Amino acid sequence: MRERLRLAVRGAVQGVGFRPFVFRLAEELAVSGWVRNSTLGVSIEVEGRRPVLDLFRARLATELPPRAVIHSLEASWLDAVGHPAFQILDSVRDGAISALVLPDLAMCDDCRREILDPANRRYRYPFTNCTNCGPRFSIIESLPYDRANTSMRHFTMCGACRREYHDPHDRRFHAQPNACPHCGPRLAAWDVTGKVIAEQDAALRAASAAIRAGAIVAVKGLGGFHLMCDAGNDAAIGHLRKRKHRDEKPFAVMCSDLAAVRRHCLVADAEARLLTSPESPIVLLARRADAADGLAPSVAPGNPNLGVMLPYTPLHELLVGDVGGPVVATSGNQSDEPICTDEQNAIERLATIADLFLVHDRPIARHVDDSIVRIVLDRELVLRRARGYAPLPIPIKQLSPPVLAVGAHLKNTVALASGTDIIVSQHIGDLESAEASAAFVKVLTDLPHLYEVAPVAVVADLHPDYRSTRHAASLGLPVSHVQHHVAHVAACMAENELDGPALGVAWDGTGYGLDGTVWGGEFFAVNGGSFTRVACLRPFQLPGGDRAIKEPRRSALGALHAIASEIAIVGPSLTAGAFSPSEQALLIDAMARGVNAPVTTSAGRLFDAVASIAGLRQRTSFEGQAAMDLEFAITPGVHDAYPFTLSEEGSQYALGSWQAPRLVIDWAPMVRAVLDDAAGEVAVGVIAARAHNTMVEMIVATALFFEQAAVVLSGGCFQNRYLIEQTVTRLRRAGFRPYWHQRIPTNDGGIALGQIAAYLRAKESLSCASPFPDASSRLTAPTLCFAAAGLTSPAS
């Protein structure tokens, strides 16, 4: 007897060749019925005899296309209705959207062979793709994922492409971005006024010739523009640095293939796999000491690592191949601005940087930067989450109402919770400029639009001056505020599906503390929705406030001032030598009077202070440079550490409004020892190693004090490879279970996820405490009960 099996498939099943796979499976098993995309995922009906339908169901779940992931597969058995054949039906809308939007996928090997084959009709066609690769997130405008809902709707397929699209045996069967030289997007080369100087392949060859000649070319790629130049041409890179106002921050390099990468860098197996993966991110690799690499020193001055990626689109493959060597490939933007996605806008914003523009006519629906990843402890550690990773969701255990999170001020991302998923946006960047703020608002609007949900609440940082926090207040929704470092810990716990209890360690640069001081070296006892600050680093002042971020000497001066009763600030330290006598006197006076000298517990600023005292760097040209110098200076094999103390008498360190938690970690003995070592001309690499070892031991000692088995590590300091590897190793050796980030950035790029995760934890734990205070009550009496838990105003 024939039966009918209806299947509702949810997960990453659109844009991955899933329907063609279902069609071929049905054809092979000779069952009739249909398959179609829906806003829920994919719906399937098959008719046949029960054993065959059971086999169909089993093979459906086990023989998926490479990029497909099934989250749920609901089956219903029904009476047969007599489907005459199997077919792919048009998509339908059937309720709230739960289908996953896939990230853009790097070019597959089949497409690479085609664009390099002179006999193929797609020879040197830079927009070649198939169901296994190509754009997804950067072109989709709405769900379901059909061509009509993407920016490819502007291009009508020719007969040949249409035949591929409708042929179930072709790998372009229902490949939505399918195109060829006759019907797809076209290239053009523009001068800086927007005048067309070449088209199609001639444009590509003009761009590669310009790069070889030392020019800077703005290239419109998959999710935005790159600025590209010859990575072996020091003068060209110098021009790029000068025009982009980027003095020393390393540039990423695009190499033609893995063999080329190995000529410049050491590449472990896990790193090779990552470079060639569908995500194809920028991978941070150790440079070869023996490389006769031909890379200009100005690519990454003074840096033992190199950010490398492989061509991930046909356009990049052809361009780098024509150049014949590695190219610098940095984001196509002005400093502190989002990357350009539109060619007309690029002419306005990049004309003072680029000498030539290589553009195309496929609209980019949303900007998507290159992701940055490094391998740590044999696992991926995503430092910038964008192309290849966003917007895959983080699953959560409980159902969530639609909640929006606006993230932090730097390395901003936003997030949307709906159902059992939290979708974290692509990297937006620092909200320092009007352009960046506009991009933030666009992404914040885009996510709910794409998933067709109306947020009922918004979560923001506690910092009242963050652009994201101020914007949250303008949305007309109940606003909850989550303390910055609570969000860090909550993000790491959400990513690791950790309920707790746990000891959360949040070490980073700065975050607005509940006592109005600048936090950054915090420990939290996490239990359910409660985040109790139980320990922190000893506080010190930052003379000049935010200027200390760019001048490590100021952090050092603040640290020395905090222990001035024991050490003369004006002593012959390398930090003291970085100030004129009048500068030093002025700043010391400001700290004494508490003028523009905020109090901080920041681990990031403490690293900066050590870098200054050790004489490594007194001023920086980009965020985190001093701490990076300290990490890079480490002499291998140095295992000893400086002394420090734990104190339960926090009142002795009182500074301004700072409130001591139960335990304070006093770093003063370490700073005194660093001063002695620096004065004794101990090698700076030894000092750097001892200082790092000390910071590791501070975490281990605090974990031992609180005896909490699970220890969660988050915050920008854990981008430091030595710090996280040694901390995890030492914690494990001491019997703890450490957790750290993998696919969500440990820096502020993970804050939006943590805001929602902390909100949901608080909401669940306080579900019997109704009503919750609303946003207007922040820092008022009713809020204080939440402040003790590290949260304010969890809205209902």
N, C-alpha and C positions, 0 to 999 in steps of 0.2 A: 504494500500500500504506500502511495506517495504521501509525504508530509511536507509542511512548509515551516522553515526555520527562519525566524526574524532575529537579527542581531543589531544591537546598538553599540557601536564601538566608539570609545572616547580615548583621547590621548593625542599624541603627535601622529595624526593620520591624514593630514591634508598637506599637500605640497611635497609628499615624499614618495609618490608613485604607488600609493596604497590602492586606489581604485583599479589601476591597471593590473596590479598584483591579484586583486580579488577576481577581476575578469578572467585572467589567465587560469587561475585556480578553478574557477567555476567551469571554464571550458574544458580543462583537463579532466575534471570529474564528471562532466556531462550533466550538470545540474542547471536548471533554468531559474530565472528570477531577475534581480536587479541590484545595483549598488548606486549610492549617490551621497554627495556631501550634504551636510546640514550644519546648522549653527551649533549642534551638539557634538558633531564629529562626523562619523560615517554611518549610514544606515544600510543594511543588507537584508535582502530576502532571497532564500534559495529553496527550491522545491526538488524533491527526489526521494529515494528510499532512505529509511532511517540510518542504516549503516554508512551510506555515502555521505549523508548530511553530518553525521558524527565525525567522519573523517575530514570533511570540509572545515568544520569548526575547530578540530584539533590542529590541522595544518595552518589555518588562519592565524592561530596564536603562536605558532612555532616557526613559521617560514616567512617572517616579515621582511619587507624591504629594509635596507641597512639603516636608514634614518628614522624608521617608524617605531613608535613606542605605544603600546596599548596600556592605558590606565584601568579601563574597565570594559568588560564585554558582557552585555546583558542579553540573554537568550530567551526567546518565547517560542513555544511550539504551537502551530496553528494548522487549521485545515488547509489542504492544498486548494488553490484557486485556478490552476491551470496556466501558469506562466509559459508561454510558448518557447522562449529562448532566454538567454542571459544578456542584459544590456546595462549600459551606464546611463542613468537618468540625469536630467537637469537637477541642479541643487535646489534645496528648499529651505525655507526658514521655519523652524519649529520650536520656538521658545527661546529662553535665555541662552546666551552663547556660552558653551563650555569647551568648544574646540580649541586646541592649542594653536597659537601662531608660531610658526617655526622661524628660527633665525636664518639669515643668509648662509648659504653653504658654498664652500670653496669648489672650484672647478674640478670635475672628476677626470680620471685618466682617459676615458673614452672621448670626451670633448677635447681634451688636450691633443690627442692623436689627430682628431679631425681638423683642428685649426692649423696643424703643422703639416698636413697632407695636401700637396698641391693638386691632387686629383679629386679632393673632396669639395663639394659645393660650398662648404663653410671655411675653406682655406683662408686663414688670416681674418676671419670675421670675429670681431672683439666682443660680440654679445651672444656667443654660442652658449647654450645650456641644455639641460635635459631634466628628467624627473629626479635625477640623483644629485643635481647641483644647481647653483645659480641663485638669483635673488629671491627672497621671500619677504622678510620683515621690511626691507627698504622699499618694496613696491606695493605692499598690500594696503588698500584703503579701507576695506571693510570685509567682514566674513559673510559667507563662507569663501574659502580661498579659490575663487574662479577668476579667469582672465578679466571678466567684466568688472571685477572688484579690485583690480590692480592698475598701476600706471601703464601696464602693457595694453590696456584697452584702447590706447591711442593708435595702435598699430594693427592693421588688418592682415591676417595671415595669407600668404600666397597659396597657390594650389599645392605645391610640394610640401609646405609646412603643415597645411591643413590635413593632407593625407597622413603625415606622420602623427599628427595630433589625434586622429581618429583610428589609427591602426593599433589594435591591442597587442600586436607583436613587436611594436617599435618602442624603443626606450623613451621616445618623446610623446608616447600615448598620454594625452591629457597633461602634458607639461605646459603649465600656464604661461611662462615667459618665452615659449618657443618662438624662434625668429631666425631669419637668415639675411644675407646681404640684400635680397630683393624686397623684403617686406618689413624688416626690423629696424631698430634704432640705427642712427648713422653718426659717424664721427665728423668733427670739423676742427681745424686749427685756427685759432683767432690770434690776432695781435692784441696789444694791451688796450686798444680802443674798441675791440669787439669786431673788427673787420675780418671776414673770412679770408684766409690765405691758402687753405688747402682743405680737401674733404676726403672722407673715407680712408683708404689705405695711405694715400699721399699725406693725409694729416698725421697719421701714426708715424710715418717715416720722417716727417718734418719735426715732430716732437722728439723722436729719438736722436735725430741729427743735432737738434738744439742742445739736448742734454750732453751729448758727446762734445759739443763745442764750448761747454762751460756755462750754458744758460740755466735759468731756473724755470721750470715748466709747471704750471698749475694743471693738474689732471683730474677731470671729473670721473670718479670711479663708481663703486657700487653704492656706498652710503654717504658719499660726499667727496670733497676735493682733497687731493694730496698736493703738496709742494715737493717737486722732485728735482734732484740734480745729481751729477756724477759724484759717487761716494769716494772716488779717488782724487778728486780735484779740490785741493785745499782752498784755492781762490774762490771757486764757486760756492763752497760751503761757507766761507767767510762772508761772501755777499749775502747769502741766505740768513746767516746769523745777524748781520748788521741790519738788514731790511726787516727781519722779523723781531728784532730787539730781543734776541735769545742768545745771551752771551756764552753760557757754558753747558746748559742742560743738554744731555745726550740726544742725538737724533737716532731714529730707527733706520735700519738699512733693509732693503729688499734685495735678496740674492736670487739668482736664476734657478738654482736647484740645491738639493741637500749637499752635493759634493762641493759646491761653491761655498756653502756655509761652513763646511768642515775645514776649508782652507783658512778661515778666519777665527773659528771658535772650536772649543771642545764641545762635542755633542753626545750626550748619553742617549741610550736607547729610548728612554721615556721622552726626552726632548725631541728626538727625531720623529717619534710618533706624533708628538704634538704639532711639530712644524708641518707635517704632511696630513694632518687630520682635516676633516670637513670644517672645523672651526678655524683652522689656519691663523692663529693669533700671532702677534709679536711675542717672541719667546726671549727672555733674558738669558743669555749664555755667557759662560766664561771665555774671555778672549785667549787665544793661544799665545803663549809667551814666545814661541818660535815662529810665529806667522810672518812670512814675507808677504803680507796680505794685500798691499796696495791700497789699503784704506787710508784716507787722509786722517792725520791725528785730530783734526778739528771735529771729526764725527762724534766722538765721545771723549773729550779731553780728560785725562787723569782717571778714567774709569776702567776698571779691569773687566767689566762686563759690556756686552753689546746687545741691543735689542734688534732681533733679526726676524724677518718673515719671508715667506716664499710668495711668489705671484699667486693670487687666489682667484683671479678672473682671467678670461682670455685676453682682455685688454692689457692687464699688467704682464701677463706671460709674453705677449708679443713685444711690448714696449721694452721690457728689461732684456729680452732676447736681442732686440735690435741695438740696444745700447752696448751690449756685449760685456757688461760688468755690473757690479752692484751699484744701486742708486740709493741716495738718501730719500726716504719717503716719510715725510712728516705731515701732520695734519694741515689741511689748507685753511688756515685761519690767521688772524692777527692774535697776538698774545691776549689771553683771558677772554677770547671770543669763541663761540662754537664754530665748528667747521662749516664751510659754505656747501650748499647743496644745489644751488641754482646758478647757472652760468652768468646771467645778467648781474646778479648780486655779487658773484665772484669777481667780475670785472671791476665793480665799485670798491670791493674790500681788499682785493689782492693785487690790484694794478701796480701798486708801489713795491710789490715783492717779486711777482713773476714777470718773466720776459715773454712768455708765450702761454697760451691757454689751449689745452686739448679737451674739447667738450663733446657732449652728445645730447641727443634730443629725447632721451628717456627720462621723464620726471622722477625725482627721488622723493618718495612719499614722506620719508622721515630720515633725519641724519643718523648715521651709525658709524661711529669711530672704529678704529682697529682696537681689538682687545689686547691687553698685555698680561702675560702669564709667565710664571717661573715655576720650575719644579723644586719643591721643598719636601724633604723626607719622602721622596719617591711618589709624591702626589702633586697634582696641580694646585697652584695658589694663584687665583685670578686677581690681578692688581687693578685692572680696568676692564669692566664687563660691558662689552658692546657686541660688535659683529661676531657671529658664530655662537654666542651665548644668550644674548637678550632676544626675545622676551620669554625664554623658557621659565616656567614658574617654580617656586619653592612650595612643595605640598605641605599642608598643615593638617593636623588631626581633627580639629574641630571645624564645624561650619562657621563661616564668618559672614557678617553682613558686608555690603559694599563699603569699604573704608579706604580712604586715600591717605597717603603719607607724602609729605613734601620734602623730606630729606634734610641734609645739612647745607651749609653755605659753600664749602669747598668740595670738589669732586662729587657734585650733586647728582643723585639719581632720585626718582620718585617711585612710588610703589602703589599697587592697587590690590586689595584683598577682595576676593569674591568666591563664594563657595568654599572649596577646600584648597584653594591656591592663593599664593601671594605672587603677583607678577611684578618683578622689579624692572624698571625701565632701563634703556641703554644709558651709558655714561653721558651726562649733560655737561659737567665741568664746573668751574668756579664761577659763582654768581657775582662777579666783580664788575661786569659791564652791562650796558643796556641790552646789547645783543644777546649776552648770555641769559639775562633775565627773560628776554622774549622767548628764547629757546626753551627755557624752563617752563614758562606758561604754556607754550605750544605742546610740550610733551605731557604736561599735567592735564591738559584738555584731551590730548590724543588717546591716552590709555582708556579712560572711561568710554570714550566714543567708540573705540575699536571693539571693546568687549560689551558695549551697549548696556552699561550699568550706571545707575545714578547713585553716587556716593551719599551715604547718610551721615558721615562724620569724617573729619580730617585730623591727622596727627602731625604735630610739628615739634621742632626742637624747642628747648626751654629758652634759648637765647633770644631776647626780645628784638635784637637788631639784625638778625639774619633776614635776608630778603625773602627766603622761603617761609620763615615764621610770619613775617608781616603779610605775605600774600595769603597764607592760610586764613588769616583773620578776615580777609576780604571775600571769602568764598560763600559766606552766608550759611555755613554749616557749623554744628557744634565742634569746637576745637579742643583737642587734648594735647598736652605738652609732655614729652618724654625727655628726661635728662639725657644729654648727649652720650655719656658713657654707659648708662643703662641700655640705651639703644644698641651700642656696640656689642655688649654682652648678649642681649636678647637676640641679635641677628645671628651671632655664632651658634647660640643654642637652637635657634629655629633651623639653621642650615644642617646642623648635626642631629636634628629631631630629638633633642635632649630636653626632658621634662624638668630635671633637677631632683633634689637639691644639688647646688653646685657653688663653687667659689669662682666668681667672675673676675678676671683681671682685664682692666681696660687701660691700656697705656697708649697715649698718643700725644699730639701737640697741645691743642687747647679745646676746651669745652666749657660752657657756662655751668657753673656749679650751683647747687641749691642754696649755698650761703653767699652767692654773689661773687665768689672768687673764681679763678680760672683753674679748673680741674684738668687732670691728665695722667695721674699716676694712681688709679683707683682700684680698690678691691671691693667686691659686693658679695654678700651672702644671698644667694637666690633660692627662694623657696616658694613655689607656686607663682603668684603674681607679685610677690614681695621682693624688692631689690634693696637690701640694706647695706649702706656703705660702712664697711667694717674696718677698712685700713686704707692708708694712702701714704705717699711719699711726704717727707717733711716739706712744709711750704717755704717758699722764698719769693722775693719780689722781682718783677721784670721792669727795670727802669726804662721808661719810654713806651711801655705797653707793647703794642703790636710791632714796634720797630725791633724788638728783641728777636722776632722770628727771622729777620734778615740780618741781624747782627748778633751772632752767638756770644760775642764779648759782653753784651749786656746781660744775657742769662748768667754768664759766669760772674759778672760783677754782682748780680743779685744774690747768687749762691754764696759768694764770699762775704757779702754784707750780712747775710743771715747768720754767719758764724764769726762775725767780726770781733766778738769778744775774745776769740781764741786766735785769730789770724789777722794780721795787719793787711787791709785791702791794698794799701799802697806799697806793699812789699814787691820784691823784684820778680813778680810772676810775669808770664808771657801775656796774660790777660791785661795786667796793669800797663804793660808796655804798648798795648793797642789803643790806649787813650792818651790824650794830652792831659796834663795836670788839671787844667781848668774843666775839661769834659768830665773827668773823674769826680772832681769835687762837686760839680753841678748835679751829677746823677746820684751821688751818695747823699747829698742834701735832699734831693727829691724823694729818695727812698725813706730817709729819716722823717720827712714831713708827710709821707704818704701821698705825694702828688704825682699823678700819672705813673704810678708804680704798682700795678695790680699784683695781688698775691696769687701764686700758682703752686700747684703740686705736680706740674707736668713732667712726665718722664721724657718726653721729646725735648723739652727745654733743658732738662738735666743732661741729656746726651750732648746737646749743644754746648753746655757749660764745660763739660769735660773736654770736648774738642777744642774749645778756646784755651783752656788752662794747659792742655797738652801742646798748644801752639800749632794745631792743624789748620784752623780757619777762624778768622774773626768776623768776616762778612760773607754773605752768601748771595748767589745770583738766582737761585731757585729754591723752592721749599724742600727742606730735608737735606740740603747739600752737606751741612756740617756733620750730621749724623751718618750720612753715607761715607764721608771721608773717614770718619772714625771706624766704621765697619770695614772699609777697604784697607785700612792701615793695619788690621790685626795680624800679628805675627803668629803663624800656626804653631801649635804645640805648647803654647803657654796656658797652663791650667790653673795657676793660682789666682786668688781674688783679693781685693782690698777689704778691709773691715767695714762693718756697718753695724747698727744696733736697731733692735725693735723696742719700742717704748709704749707702755700703756698710760703714760703720763703726758698726754697730748697737750695739756694746757701750757707746758713749758715752751712750746713752739708757737704760741698764739701770735697771730699777725692779722691786724685789721679785723674784718668780719669772718675770717676763716674759722670753721668749726672742726674740731678734731674728732675723728671717729675713734673707735675703741683702740686701734693700734696705729702707731705712726712709725714709718721706717726712716730712720735718721741716716742720711747719706754723708753727713759731715766727716766721719772718719775716712770715707772713700776720697772725698775732695781733698782733705789734708794730705792723704797719701799720694794723690795725683800731683799735688803741688810739690811734694818732696821728690817724687820721681822726676818730674819735669826739671826741677832745680838741679837734680843730680845727673841730668842728661841721660836718663834711662831711655832706651830706644822708644820712639813713639808707638811702634807696633806692639811693644810689650805693654805699654800703658793702655793702649786701646783694648788689647786682649783682657788685661786684668779688669778694666772698667766694665766690659761686657760680662765677664764672668761674675762680677759683683752684682750686676743687675739681675742676672739669672738667679744667683743665690738669694737675692731679696725675695723673689717670687717663691722659691722653694721654701725658704724659712717662713714666709707668711702662710703658705699652704700647710706646713707642718704645725704652725700655731693653731690654725682653725680646724685641722684634721678633717677636711672635707674631701672625699675621694675624687670627685669630678672637678677638674679645674679648666675653666674656659678662658681662652686667650684671644683677645681682640684689641683692635686699635691700630693706628698707623705704624707704631713702633714695631709691630710684628711683620712688617714688610722686610725688616732686617733679617736676612737669612741666618746669620750666625746666632742672633738672639733667639729666634724661634726654634732652631734646631737644638741648640744647647738647652733651652728651657724645657722642651718636650723630653729630651733625653734625660735630663736631671730629674724631672718630675716622675717619669716612669721608673727611674732607678730608685726613687724614694717611695714608690708604691702608689703613686697617684695615676688617675686616668685623664690625661690632658686632651683637650679638644681645641681645634683651631679651624680657620676658614679654609675652604677649598674653591668653590665656584662663585662665592660672593666675596667682594673685596673686604679685606680686613681694615682698610682705611675708611674714610667717610663715604665711600661709594656703597657701603653696606648699611648706612644709617637708616635709610627709608624702610628697609626690611625690618630692622630692629624696632623702629617706631611702631610698626603695626604689630609685630610679635609681642612687644611689651604691652601695648594697648589691649590686645586680646587676652594676655595673661591676667592683667589687672581686672579687666571686665569680667572674666570668668571667676576670679577669686572673690570679686566684690559683687557677684550677681545677686546676693541677698541684701546688699546695702544700698537700697534705692531710696531717694534718687541720687544719682551722681551729681556732683557740683558741675556747673557749666563753666565755659572758658572764662567768663567774666570774673569768676571767683579765684583766679590764679593768684597765688601768694596771699590770699586772704585766709581767715581762720579755718574755714572748712577744708581748705586745700592742704593744710599742714599735716593732716593725718596721712595724706598720700605722699607728701614730701618726705616723710620718714621712710617711706618705701622707695624713694627715688623717683616717684612719679607725681605729676600734678594733673588734676582735672580729667580723669578718664570719663569721657562723655558717654552717655547711654546710647 
